[in-house]
Amino acid sequence: MRKWRVWSIIGVALIFLLAGPLHPADRPYVILISLDGFRWDYLQRGLTPNLERLQREGVSALSLEPVFPTKTFPNHLAIITGMYPENHGIIFNRFRDPFSGRSYSLGDTSAVRDPRWYWGEAFWETAERQGVICASYFWPGSEMRPAYRSPTYFEHYEHNRPYEVRVEGVLKWLQLPEAQRPHFITLYFDAVDSKAHRYGTQSAETDSAIVRVDRMVGRLLDGIAELQLLDQVNVIVVSDHGMLDIHPERVIYLDRILGDTPCEFQQRGPVMMVQPKPGYREEALRKLRAAGRNFRVFTREAVPDYWHFSNHPFISDIVVVAEPGWLLQISGEQVRGKATHGWDNHTISMHGIFVAMGPSFKKGFKTGTLRNIDIYPLLCKILDVKPRQNIDGRLERIEFILR
């Protein structure tokens, strides 16, 4: 009996030991790469041998569903916080606080570093609090101040910094002494989004950008192999949204529809927010709904539940969403570029990619569409980090891709 008790105690101790937090030396590494605007079907163009390697040797999703609106900053924050924009705070690339009059813009260095705009907790914040060193070679929100809201290592965004320099920067972090080495790293490339905006999704320029970012993925994999870390590093490649070609004749001018009804407008393109002056809301709604062809009109309270775009106080009283391929504009403003994004996140052309390879992932595994808000809990699972409890992402929708 005494011997049985001794072995029982040892067994329980082993269970707690095995279930406890990972020792830093046993914790894997994760590199999360964002290819801005890389539409789900670009992988089918035969231009991406390195991403195809990830597909063969790891996990590949049919597509990655973004959040609404399908814009760059809202989706990068959704990926890294596991929250919808109405909860993480960044509802558009550019928007205004109607109470203070302050504005947020992705091109405003002061604004993007101001923590007042970021209501969600980024994964690097969660992880660093639990002893996991993190790094970011560009990611929206990674430059926040105070310092405890940023990764241990990060680079201030520089749009024209050579892609090779970015890859080398990540590899240098992986060569730091083990006690100083980050176990989570982000990396960002804009080329595919930039070229498609300017030249269209079917252009030679966009194809060249696809080839370029694929080569950077290959360069990174080669560098990891040279460091003999391939069996320890998980590489996850995602995109924030897709892209759709536009046409100058498919433009709806909301100010012409509203006429002399006094309103303020925010955003242009696939989505526009309209804030009528006090006392004019019903009049504005009546005019917009009467003219509603190729666009839909919602009060903030009645925005469809599946968009999760009602609860943020900076959202205007009226939200207008164009049908895919149509744009909402104000008279006198020129439509720029040949493609854009921002429409309903259930539109397949707005979907991005998810491919991943490494010791934590199944091999040669294909799955259907994944949701980008589920990446945060996935990162927590891989790196043995306890997630925040107020997130929208759900581990049970994505953990089946892990070994």
ROSE-958762 format. One record per residue (C-alpha): y, z, x; residue in one letter. Coordinates in steps of 0.05 Angstrom, whole numbers, plus 32768, in hexadecimal, padded with zeros to 4 digits. Layout:
// ROSE-958762
<rec north="Y" up="Z" east="X" vexkol="A"/>
...
//
This chain:
// ROSE-958762
<rec north="8000" up="8000" east="8000" vexkol="M"/>
<rec north="8030" up="8012" east="8038" vexkol="R"/>
<rec north="8021" up="7FD0" east="805C" vexkol="K"/>
<rec north="802E" up="7FAA" east="801C" vexkol="W"/>
<rec north="8072" up="7FCC" east="8015" vexkol="R"/>
<rec north="8085" up="7FBB" east="805C" vexkol="V"/>
<rec north="8075" up="7F72" east="8052" vexkol="W"/>
<rec north="809C" up="7F72" east="800F" vexkol="S"/>
<rec north="80D9" up="7F8E" east="8032" vexkol="I"/>
<rec north="80D3" up="7F59" east="8069" vexkol="I"/>
<rec north="80CB" up="7F23" east="8035" vexkol="G"/>
<rec north="810A" up="7F38" east="800F" vexkol="V"/>
<rec north="8131" up="7F3C" east="804F" vexkol="A"/>
<rec north="811C" up="7EF6" east="8062" vexkol="L"/>
<rec north="8131" up="7EDC" east="801E" vexkol="I"/>
<rec north="8177" up="7EFA" east="8026" vexkol="F"/>
<rec north="817B" up="7EE1" east="806D" vexkol="L"/>
<rec north="8169" up="7E9A" east="805A" vexkol="L"/>
<rec north="8197" up="7E9B" east="801D" vexkol="A"/>
<rec north="81D2" up="7EB5" east="8044" vexkol="G"/>
<rec north="820D" up="7E8D" east="805F" vexkol="P"/>
<rec north="81FE" up="7E59" east="8093" vexkol="L"/>
<rec north="820B" up="7E6B" east="80DB" vexkol="H"/>
<rec north="8241" up="7E3D" east="80F8" vexkol="P"/>
<rec north="820E" up="7E1F" east="8128" vexkol="A"/>
<rec north="81E1" up="7E0C" east="80ED" vexkol="D"/>
<rec north="8218" up="7DF2" east="80C0" vexkol="R"/>
<rec north="821B" up="7DA5" east="80BC" vexkol="P"/>
<rec north="825A" up="7D7C" east="80C4" vexkol="Y"/>
<rec north="827B" up="7D52" east="808D" vexkol="V"/>
<rec north="82AB" up="7D19" east="8098" vexkol="I"/>
<rec north="82CB" up="7D02" east="8057" vexkol="L"/>
<rec north="82E9" up="7CBC" east="805D" vexkol="I"/>
<rec north="8318" up="7C9E" east="802A" vexkol="S"/>
<rec north="831F" up="7C52" east="8026" vexkol="L"/>
<rec north="835C" up="7C4C" east="7FF9" vexkol="D"/>
<rec north="8354" up="7C1A" east="7FC0" vexkol="G"/>
<rec north="830D" up="7C04" east="7FD5" vexkol="F"/>
<rec north="82F3" up="7BEB" east="7F92" vexkol="R"/>
<rec north="82AA" up="7BF9" east="7F81" vexkol="W"/>
<rec north="8294" up="7BB0" east="7F85" vexkol="D"/>
<rec north="82B4" up="7BA1" east="7FC9" vexkol="Y"/>
<rec north="8272" up="7BB9" east="7FE7" vexkol="L"/>
<rec north="8252" up="7B7B" east="7FC9" vexkol="Q"/>
<rec north="827B" up="7B49" east="7FF1" vexkol="R"/>
<rec north="824E" up="7B4A" east="802E" vexkol="G"/>
<rec north="8287" up="7B62" east="805B" vexkol="L"/>
<rec north="8272" up="7BAA" east="8068" vexkol="T"/>
<rec north="8235" up="7BB2" east="8095" vexkol="P"/>
<rec north="8247" up="7BF9" east="80A8" vexkol="N"/>
<rec north="8250" up="7C11" east="8061" vexkol="L"/>
<rec north="820F" up="7BED" east="8050" vexkol="E"/>
<rec north="81ED" up="7C15" east="8086" vexkol="R"/>
<rec north="8205" up="7C55" east="8063" vexkol="L"/>
<rec north="81E8" up="7C3A" east="8023" vexkol="Q"/>
<rec north="81A4" up="7C2B" east="8043" vexkol="R"/>
<rec north="819E" up="7C6B" east="806A" vexkol="E"/>
<rec north="81C0" up="7C9A" east="8038" vexkol="G"/>
<rec north="81DA" up="7C9D" east="7FF1" vexkol="V"/>
<rec north="81FF" up="7C67" east="7FCA" vexkol="S"/>
<rec north="821E" up="7C6D" east="7F85" vexkol="A"/>
<rec north="822A" up="7C33" east="7F57" vexkol="L"/>
<rec north="8273" up="7C49" east="7F55" vexkol="S"/>
<rec north="82A0" up="7C86" east="7F5B" vexkol="L"/>
<rec north="82C7" up="7C96" east="7F1C" vexkol="E"/>
<rec north="830F" up="7CAB" east="7F2A" vexkol="P"/>
<rec north="833A" up="7CD8" east="7EFF" vexkol="V"/>
<rec north="8372" up="7CC1" east="7ED3" vexkol="F"/>
<rec north="83A5" up="7CA7" east="7EE6" vexkol="P"/>
<rec north="8380" up="7C7D" east="7F1A" vexkol="T"/>
<rec north="83B5" up="7C86" east="7F4F" vexkol="K"/>
<rec north="83AF" up="7C99" east="7F99" vexkol="T"/>
<rec north="83CA" up="7CE0" east="7F9E" vexkol="F"/>
<rec north="83AD" up="7CFA" east="7F5B" vexkol="P"/>
<rec north="8368" up="7CE2" east="7F70" vexkol="N"/>
<rec north="836A" up="7CFA" east="7FB8" vexkol="H"/>
<rec north="837C" up="7D3F" east="7F9D" vexkol="L"/>
<rec north="8345" up="7D3B" east="7F68" vexkol="A"/>
<rec north="8312" up="7D2C" east="7F9F" vexkol="I"/>
<rec north="8328" up="7D64" east="7FCC" vexkol="I"/>
<rec north="8333" up="7D99" east="7F95" vexkol="T"/>
<rec north="8300" up="7D86" east="7F61" vexkol="G"/>
<rec north="8336" up="7D89" east="7F2C" vexkol="M"/>
<rec north="8357" up="7D59" east="7EFB" vexkol="Y"/>
<rec north="83A1" up="7D49" east="7F09" vexkol="P"/>
<rec north="83B8" up="7D73" east="7ECE" vexkol="E"/>
<rec north="8399" up="7DAE" east="7EF4" vexkol="N"/>
<rec north="83A5" up="7D9E" east="7F3D" vexkol="H"/>
<rec north="83EE" up="7D8C" east="7F30" vexkol="G"/>
<rec north="83F7" up="7D46" east="7F4E" vexkol="I"/>
<rec north="83F9" up="7D1D" east="7F0E" vexkol="I"/>
<rec north="8414" up="7CDC" east="7F2E" vexkol="F"/>
<rec north="8428" up="7CC2" east="7F72" vexkol="N"/>
<rec north="8470" up="7CCE" east="7F5B" vexkol="R"/>
<rec north="8487" up="7CFC" east="7F23" vexkol="F"/>
<rec north="84BF" up="7D2B" east="7F11" vexkol="R"/>
<rec north="84C1" up="7D74" east="7EFE" vexkol="D"/>
<rec north="84EC" up="7D73" east="7EBE" vexkol="P"/>
<rec north="84FC" up="7DBD" east="7EC4" vexkol="F"/>
<rec north="8517" up="7DBF" east="7F0B" vexkol="S"/>
<rec north="852A" up="7D76" east="7F13" vexkol="G"/>
<rec north="8502" up="7D71" east="7F54" vexkol="R"/>
<rec north="84D8" up="7D34" east="7F62" vexkol="S"/>
<rec north="8496" up="7D29" east="7F85" vexkol="Y"/>
<rec north="8488" up="7CE8" east="7FA9" vexkol="S"/>
<rec north="8451" up="7CD4" east="7FD8" vexkol="L"/>
<rec north="8485" up="7CB8" east="8008" vexkol="G"/>
<rec north="84B0" up="7CF7" east="8009" vexkol="D"/>
<rec north="849A" up="7D1F" east="8046" vexkol="T"/>
<rec north="84BA" up="7D5F" east="802D" vexkol="S"/>
<rec north="849A" up="7D5A" east="7FE8" vexkol="A"/>
<rec north="8454" up="7D4B" east="8001" vexkol="V"/>
<rec north="8456" up="7D8A" east="802D" vexkol="R"/>
<rec north="8473" up="7DB6" east="7FF6" vexkol="D"/>
<rec north="843B" up="7DE3" east="7FDA" vexkol="P"/>
<rec north="845E" up="7DED" east="7F97" vexkol="R"/>
<rec north="8442" up="7DAA" east="7F7F" vexkol="W"/>
<rec north="83F9" up="7DB9" east="7F91" vexkol="Y"/>
<rec north="83D9" up="7DE6" east="7F5D" vexkol="W"/>
<rec north="8391" up="7DDB" east="7F72" vexkol="G"/>
<rec north="836E" up="7DF5" east="7FAF" vexkol="E"/>
<rec north="8358" up="7DC0" east="7FE0" vexkol="A"/>
<rec north="8312" up="7DC5" east="7FFD" vexkol="F"/>
<rec north="832D" up="7DD4" east="8042" vexkol="W"/>
<rec north="8351" up="7E11" east="8025" vexkol="E"/>
<rec north="8311" up="7E2A" east="8005" vexkol="T"/>
<rec north="82E8" up="7E1D" east="8044" vexkol="A"/>
<rec north="8319" up="7E39" east="8077" vexkol="E"/>
<rec north="831C" up="7E7A" east="804F" vexkol="R"/>
<rec north="82D1" up="7E7F" east="8058" vexkol="Q"/>
<rec north="82D1" up="7E72" east="80A2" vexkol="G"/>
<rec north="82C6" up="7E26" east="80A3" vexkol="V"/>
<rec north="82F6" up="7E02" east="80D2" vexkol="I"/>
<rec north="8313" up="7DC2" east="80B3" vexkol="C"/>
<rec north="833B" up="7D86" east="80CA" vexkol="A"/>
<rec north="835F" up="7D4C" east="80AA" vexkol="S"/>
<rec north="8373" up="7D09" east="80C7" vexkol="Y"/>
<rec north="839E" up="7CFA" east="808B" vexkol="F"/>
<rec north="8391" up="7D0F" east="8043" vexkol="W"/>
<rec north="83C4" up="7D1D" east="800B" vexkol="P"/>
<rec north="83D4" up="7D67" east="800B" vexkol="G"/>
<rec north="83BB" up="7D74" east="8052" vexkol="S"/>
<rec north="8401" up="7D7E" east="806D" vexkol="E"/>
<rec north="8413" up="7DB7" east="803E" vexkol="M"/>
<rec north="8439" up="7DF4" east="8055" vexkol="R"/>
<rec north="842E" up="7E2F" east="805E" vexkol="P"/>
<rec north="83F9" up="7E24" east="8093" vexkol="A"/>
<rec north="83C1" up="7E47" east="806D" vexkol="Y"/>
<rec north="83C2" up="7E0F" east="803B" vexkol="R"/>
<rec north="83B3" up="7DDA" east="8070" vexkol="S"/>
<rec north="8375" up="7DCE" east="809B" vexkol="P"/>
<rec north="8373" up="7DED" east="80E0" vexkol="T"/>
<rec north="837D" up="7DA7" east="80FE" vexkol="Y"/>
<rec north="83A4" up="7D70" east="80DB" vexkol="F"/>
<rec north="83D0" up="7D34" east="80EA" vexkol="E"/>
<rec north="8412" up="7D25" east="80C7" vexkol="H"/>
<rec north="840B" up="7CE4" east="80A1" vexkol="Y"/>
<rec north="8421" up="7CA7" east="80C8" vexkol="E"/>
<rec north="8414" up="7C67" east="80A1" vexkol="H"/>
<rec north="8412" up="7C38" east="80DC" vexkol="N"/>
<rec north="83E8" up="7C62" east="810B" vexkol="R"/>
<rec north="83B0" up="7C35" east="8126" vexkol="P"/>
<rec north="836E" up="7C40" east="8105" vexkol="Y"/>
<rec north="834A" up="7C44" east="8148" vexkol="E"/>
<rec north="8377" up="7C7F" east="815A" vexkol="V"/>
<rec north="8363" up="7CA2" east="811A" vexkol="R"/>
<rec north="8319" up="7C9A" east="8127" vexkol="V"/>
<rec north="8321" up="7CB2" east="816F" vexkol="E"/>
<rec north="8346" up="7CEF" east="8155" vexkol="G"/>
<rec north="830B" up="7D01" east="8129" vexkol="V"/>
<rec north="82DA" up="7CF8" east="8162" vexkol="L"/>
<rec north="8305" up="7D24" east="818F" vexkol="K"/>
<rec north="8301" up="7D5C" east="815B" vexkol="W"/>
<rec north="82B5" up="7D56" east="815D" vexkol="L"/>
<rec north="82B7" up="7D60" east="81A8" vexkol="Q"/>
<rec north="82DC" up="7DA3" east="81A5" vexkol="L"/>
<rec north="82B5" up="7DE1" east="81BA" vexkol="P"/>
<rec north="8286" up="7DF4" east="8183" vexkol="E"/>
<rec north="82AD" up="7E32" east="816E" vexkol="A"/>
<rec north="82EC" up="7E08" east="8165" vexkol="Q"/>
<rec north="82CD" up="7DCA" east="8148" vexkol="R"/>
<rec north="82DC" up="7DB8" east="80FF" vexkol="P"/>
<rec north="82A1" up="7DB1" east="80D1" vexkol="H"/>
<rec north="82C8" up="7D8C" east="809C" vexkol="F"/>
<rec north="82F5" up="7D51" east="80AD" vexkol="I"/>
<rec north="831B" up="7D1E" east="8082" vexkol="T"/>
<rec north="832E" up="7CD8" east="8097" vexkol="L"/>
<rec north="8359" up="7CA5" east="8071" vexkol="Y"/>
<rec north="8364" up="7C59" east="8073" vexkol="F"/>
<rec north="8394" up="7C34" east="8046" vexkol="D"/>
<rec north="838A" up="7BEB" east="8059" vexkol="A"/>
<rec north="8360" up="7BD3" east="801E" vexkol="V"/>
<rec north="8390" up="7BF0" east="7FEB" vexkol="D"/>
<rec north="83CE" up="7BD5" east="800F" vexkol="S"/>
<rec north="83B4" up="7B8E" east="8017" vexkol="K"/>
<rec north="8399" up="7B89" east="7FCF" vexkol="A"/>
<rec north="83DB" up="7BA1" east="7FB3" vexkol="H"/>
<rec north="8400" up="7B6C" east="7FD9" vexkol="R"/>
<rec north="83D0" up="7B31" east="7FD8" vexkol="Y"/>
<rec north="839E" up="7B3E" east="7F9F" vexkol="G"/>
<rec north="8356" up="7B55" east="7F9D" vexkol="T"/>
<rec north="8338" up="7B10" east="7FAB" vexkol="Q"/>
<rec north="8364" up="7B00" east="7FE7" vexkol="S"/>
<rec north="834F" up="7AF3" east="802F" vexkol="A"/>
<rec north="837E" up="7B2B" east="8044" vexkol="E"/>
<rec north="8358" up="7B5D" east="8019" vexkol="T"/>
<rec north="8316" up="7B45" east="8035" vexkol="D"/>
<rec north="8331" up="7B4F" east="807B" vexkol="S"/>
<rec north="8346" up="7B96" east="806A" vexkol="A"/>
<rec north="8300" up="7BA4" east="804F" vexkol="I"/>
<rec north="82E3" up="7B8C" east="8091" vexkol="V"/>
<rec north="8315" up="7BB5" east="80B8" vexkol="R"/>
<rec north="8306" up="7BF8" east="8097" vexkol="V"/>
<rec north="82BB" up="7BEA" east="809A" vexkol="D"/>
<rec north="82C1" up="7BE1" east="80E5" vexkol="R"/>
<rec north="82E4" up="7C24" east="80EA" vexkol="M"/>
<rec north="82AA" up="7C45" east="80C6" vexkol="V"/>
<rec north="827C" up="7C24" east="80F9" vexkol="G"/>
<rec north="82A7" up="7C3B" east="8133" vexkol="R"/>
<rec north="82A3" up="7C82" east="8119" vexkol="L"/>
<rec north="8258" up="7C7F" east="8111" vexkol="L"/>
<rec north="8250" up="7C64" east="8158" vexkol="D"/>
<rec north="827C" up="7C9C" east="8172" vexkol="G"/>
<rec north="8253" up="7CD1" east="814E" vexkol="I"/>
<rec north="8213" up="7CB3" east="816A" vexkol="A"/>
<rec north="8230" up="7CB5" east="81B1" vexkol="E"/>
<rec north="823F" up="7CFF" east="81A6" vexkol="L"/>
<rec north="81F6" up="7D08" east="8190" vexkol="Q"/>
<rec north="820D" up="7D26" east="814E" vexkol="L"/>
<rec north="81F0" up="7CF4" east="811C" vexkol="L"/>
<rec north="81BB" up="7D26" east="8106" vexkol="D"/>
<rec north="81F1" up="7D5A" east="80F7" vexkol="Q"/>
<rec north="822A" up="7D31" east="80D8" vexkol="V"/>
<rec north="822F" up="7D1C" east="8090" vexkol="N"/>
<rec north="825D" up="7CE0" east="8085" vexkol="V"/>
<rec north="8277" up="7CD7" east="803E" vexkol="I"/>
<rec north="82A0" up="7C99" east="802E" vexkol="V"/>
<rec north="82C7" up="7C97" east="7FED" vexkol="V"/>
<rec north="8302" up="7C72" east="7FCE" vexkol="S"/>
<rec north="8336" up="7C8F" east="7FA0" vexkol="D"/>
<rec north="8338" up="7C55" east="7F6E" vexkol="H"/>
<rec north="832C" up="7C0B" east="7F65" vexkol="G"/>
<rec north="835C" up="7BD1" east="7F5A" vexkol="M"/>
<rec north="836C" up="7B9B" east="7F27" vexkol="L"/>
<rec north="8394" up="7B5B" east="7F2E" vexkol="D"/>
<rec north="83D4" up="7B55" east="7F06" vexkol="I"/>
<rec north="83FD" up="7B1C" east="7EEA" vexkol="H"/>
<rec north="8449" up="7B19" east="7EE1" vexkol="P"/>
<rec north="8442" up="7B01" east="7E99" vexkol="E"/>
<rec north="841B" up="7B3F" east="7E84" vexkol="R"/>
<rec north="8456" up="7B6E" east="7E84" vexkol="V"/>
<rec north="846E" up="7B9B" east="7E4B" vexkol="I"/>
<rec north="84B6" up="7BB4" east="7E4E" vexkol="Y"/>
<rec north="84B8" up="7BF7" east="7E2B" vexkol="L"/>
<rec north="8504" up="7BFD" east="7E2D" vexkol="D"/>
<rec north="850A" up="7BBE" east="7E03" vexkol="R"/>
<rec north="84D9" up="7BDA" east="7DD0" vexkol="I"/>
<rec north="84FF" up="7C1C" east="7DCC" vexkol="L"/>
<rec north="8543" up="7BFB" east="7DC8" vexkol="G"/>
<rec north="857A" up="7C2F" east="7DBF" vexkol="D"/>
<rec north="854A" up="7C6A" east="7DB8" vexkol="T"/>
<rec north="855F" up="7C96" east="7DF3" vexkol="P"/>
<rec north="8523" up="7CA3" east="7E21" vexkol="C"/>
<rec north="8514" up="7CB3" east="7E6A" vexkol="E"/>
<rec north="84DC" up="7C8C" east="7E8C" vexkol="F"/>
<rec north="84AD" up="7CA1" east="7EC4" vexkol="Q"/>
<rec north="847B" up="7C73" east="7EE7" vexkol="Q"/>
<rec north="8473" up="7C28" east="7EE2" vexkol="R"/>
<rec north="8435" up="7BFD" east="7EDE" vexkol="G"/>
<rec north="83F5" up="7C10" east="7EBA" vexkol="P"/>
<rec north="8410" up="7C53" east="7EA0" vexkol="V"/>
<rec north="8456" up="7C69" east="7E8C" vexkol="M"/>
<rec north="846F" up="7CAC" east="7E75" vexkol="M"/>
<rec north="84A7" up="7CAC" east="7E41" vexkol="V"/>
<rec north="84D2" up="7CE8" east="7E33" vexkol="Q"/>
<rec north="84FF" up="7CDE" east="7DF6" vexkol="P"/>
<rec north="8540" up="7D05" east="7DF1" vexkol="K"/>
<rec north="853C" up="7D41" east="7DC2" vexkol="P"/>
<rec north="8535" up="7D2B" east="7D7A" vexkol="G"/>
<rec north="851D" up="7CE4" east="7D8A" vexkol="Y"/>
<rec north="84D3" up="7CEE" east="7D96" vexkol="R"/>
<rec north="84BB" up="7CD5" east="7D52" vexkol="E"/>
<rec north="84E9" up="7C99" east="7D55" vexkol="E"/>
<rec north="84CF" up="7C86" east="7D9A" vexkol="A"/>
<rec north="8487" up="7C8E" east="7D83" vexkol="L"/>
<rec north="8493" up="7C64" east="7D45" vexkol="R"/>
<rec north="84B1" up="7C2A" east="7D6E" vexkol="K"/>
<rec north="847C" up="7C2C" east="7DA3" vexkol="L"/>
<rec north="8442" up="7C2E" east="7D72" vexkol="R"/>
<rec north="845F" up="7BF6" east="7D48" vexkol="A"/>
<rec north="8461" up="7BCA" east="7D86" vexkol="A"/>
<rec north="8420" up="7BE3" east="7DA4" vexkol="G"/>
<rec north="83FD" up="7BA5" east="7DBD" vexkol="R"/>
<rec north="83DA" up="7BA7" east="7E00" vexkol="N"/>
<rec north="83EB" up="7BF1" east="7E08" vexkol="F"/>
<rec north="83DB" up="7C34" east="7DE8" vexkol="R"/>
<rec north="840B" up="7C6B" east="7DD6" vexkol="V"/>
<rec north="83FB" up="7CB6" east="7DD6" vexkol="F"/>
<rec north="8420" up="7CF6" east="7DCF" vexkol="T"/>
<rec north="8411" up="7D24" east="7E09" vexkol="R"/>
<rec north="83E7" up="7D51" east="7DDB" vexkol="E"/>
<rec north="83BE" up="7D15" east="7DC1" vexkol="A"/>
<rec north="83AC" up="7CF5" east="7E04" vexkol="V"/>
<rec north="8361" up="7CE9" east="7E01" vexkol="P"/>
<rec north="8339" up="7D26" east="7E19" vexkol="D"/>
<rec north="8311" up="7CFD" east="7E4B" vexkol="Y"/>
<rec north="8351" up="7CEF" east="7E73" vexkol="W"/>
<rec north="8360" up="7D39" east="7E7C" vexkol="H"/>
<rec north="83AA" up="7D29" east="7E7D" vexkol="F"/>
<rec north="83CD" up="7D56" east="7E4B" vexkol="S"/>
<rec north="83D5" up="7D9C" east="7E67" vexkol="N"/>
<rec north="8405" up="7D92" east="7EA1" vexkol="H"/>
<rec north="844D" up="7DA5" east="7E8C" vexkol="P"/>
<rec north="846C" up="7D6B" east="7EB3" vexkol="F"/>
<rec north="8449" up="7D37" east="7E87" vexkol="I"/>
<rec north="847B" up="7D17" east="7E58" vexkol="S"/>
<rec north="8477" up="7D1B" east="7E0C" vexkol="D"/>
<rec north="845E" up="7CD3" east="7E07" vexkol="I"/>
<rec north="842B" up="7CB2" east="7E34" vexkol="V"/>
<rec north="8423" up="7C66" east="7E30" vexkol="V"/>
<rec north="83E6" up="7C45" east="7E4F" vexkol="V"/>
<rec north="83E1" up="7BFA" east="7E57" vexkol="A"/>
<rec north="83A0" up="7BD4" east="7E4D" vexkol="E"/>
<rec north="8380" up="7BBF" east="7E8F" vexkol="P"/>
<rec north="83A6" up="7B87" east="7EB0" vexkol="G"/>
<rec north="83E7" up="7B95" east="7E8A" vexkol="W"/>
<rec north="8424" up="7BB9" east="7EA6" vexkol="L"/>
<rec north="845A" up="7BE5" east="7E89" vexkol="L"/>
<rec north="849F" up="7BD9" east="7EA5" vexkol="Q"/>
<rec north="84EA" up="7BE2" east="7E9A" vexkol="I"/>
<rec north="8517" up="7BA5" east="7E93" vexkol="S"/>
<rec north="8534" up="7B8C" east="7ED4" vexkol="G"/>
<rec north="84FE" up="7BAA" east="7EFF" vexkol="E"/>
<rec north="84D3" up="7B79" east="7F26" vexkol="Q"/>
<rec north="8488" up="7B7A" east="7F24" vexkol="V"/>
<rec north="8471" up="7B7F" east="7F6C" vexkol="R"/>
<rec north="842E" up="7B6C" east="7F8A" vexkol="G"/>
<rec north="83F1" up="7B49" east="7F6F" vexkol="K"/>
<rec north="83C3" up="7B84" east="7F5E" vexkol="A"/>
<rec north="83C9" up="7BCD" east="7F4C" vexkol="T"/>
<rec north="83A5" up="7C09" east="7F2E" vexkol="H"/>
<rec north="83B2" up="7C44" east="7F00" vexkol="G"/>
<rec north="8390" up="7C30" east="7EBF" vexkol="W"/>
<rec north="835A" up="7C54" east="7E97" vexkol="D"/>
<rec north="8329" up="7C74" east="7EC8" vexkol="N"/>
<rec north="82EF" up="7C5B" east="7E9E" vexkol="H"/>
<rec north="8302" up="7C13" east="7EAE" vexkol="T"/>
<rec north="82CF" up="7BFC" east="7EE2" vexkol="I"/>
<rec north="8303" up="7BD6" east="7F0B" vexkol="S"/>
<rec north="8324" up="7C1A" east="7F18" vexkol="M"/>
<rec north="82E5" up="7C37" east="7F36" vexkol="H"/>
<rec north="82DB" up="7C43" east="7F80" vexkol="G"/>
<rec north="82A0" up="7C4E" east="7FAF" vexkol="I"/>
<rec north="8274" up="7C88" east="7FC5" vexkol="F"/>
<rec north="8244" up="7C7F" east="7FFF" vexkol="V"/>
<rec north="822B" up="7CB7" east="802C" vexkol="A"/>
<rec north="81FA" up="7CC1" east="8065" vexkol="M"/>
<rec north="81E4" up="7CFD" east="808C" vexkol="G"/>
<rec north="81B3" up="7D37" east="8090" vexkol="P"/>
<rec north="81C8" up="7D53" east="804D" vexkol="S"/>
<rec north="81BD" up="7D13" east="8025" vexkol="F"/>
<rec north="8181" up="7CEF" east="800B" vexkol="K"/>
<rec north="816F" up="7CAF" east="802E" vexkol="K"/>
<rec north="8172" up="7C6A" east="800D" vexkol="G"/>
<rec north="8185" up="7C8B" east="7FCB" vexkol="F"/>
<rec north="81AC" up="7C65" east="7F95" vexkol="K"/>
<rec north="81CC" up="7C84" east="7F59" vexkol="T"/>
<rec north="81FB" up="7C72" east="7F21" vexkol="G"/>
<rec north="8245" up="7C83" east="7F1B" vexkol="T"/>
<rec north="825C" up="7CC5" east="7F38" vexkol="L"/>
<rec north="829C" up="7CEA" east="7F29" vexkol="R"/>
<rec north="82CE" up="7CF8" east="7F60" vexkol="N"/>
<rec north="82DE" up="7D3E" east="7F46" vexkol="I"/>
<rec north="8296" up="7D52" east="7F57" vexkol="D"/>
<rec north="82A0" up="7D45" east="7FA1" vexkol="I"/>
<rec north="82C1" up="7D89" east="7FAC" vexkol="Y"/>
<rec north="8284" up="7DB2" east="7F94" vexkol="P"/>
<rec north="8258" up="7D82" east="7FBC" vexkol="L"/>
<rec north="827E" up="7D92" east="7FFB" vexkol="L"/>
<rec north="8277" up="7DDC" east="7FEC" vexkol="C"/>
<rec north="822C" up="7DD5" east="7FE4" vexkol="K"/>
<rec north="8223" up="7DAE" east="8026" vexkol="I"/>
<rec north="824E" up="7DDE" east="804F" vexkol="L"/>
<rec north="8236" up="7E1E" east="802D" vexkol="D"/>
<rec north="827A" up="7E2F" east="8011" vexkol="V"/>
<rec north="8285" up="7E55" east="7FD0" vexkol="K"/>
<rec north="82B0" up="7E29" east="7FA3" vexkol="P"/>
<rec north="82EB" up="7E3D" east="7F79" vexkol="R"/>
<rec north="82D7" up="7E4D" east="7F32" vexkol="Q"/>
<rec north="8310" up="7E28" east="7F0F" vexkol="N"/>
<rec north="82FD" up="7DE2" east="7F24" vexkol="I"/>
<rec north="82EB" up="7DA9" east="7EF5" vexkol="D"/>
<rec north="82B5" up="7D8C" east="7F22" vexkol="G"/>
<rec north="826D" up="7D9D" east="7F16" vexkol="R"/>
<rec north="8238" up="7DA2" east="7F4C" vexkol="L"/>
<rec north="81FF" up="7D94" east="7F1B" vexkol="E"/>
<rec north="8219" up="7D4D" east="7F10" vexkol="R"/>
<rec north="8214" up="7D3A" east="7F59" vexkol="I"/>
<rec north="81E6" up="7D69" east="7F81" vexkol="E"/>
<rec north="81A9" up="7D3D" east="7F73" vexkol="F"/>
<rec north="81C1" up="7D0E" east="7FAB" vexkol="I"/>
<rec north="81B4" up="7D45" east="7FDE" vexkol="L"/>
<rec north="8172" up="7D50" east="8001" vexkol="R"/>
//
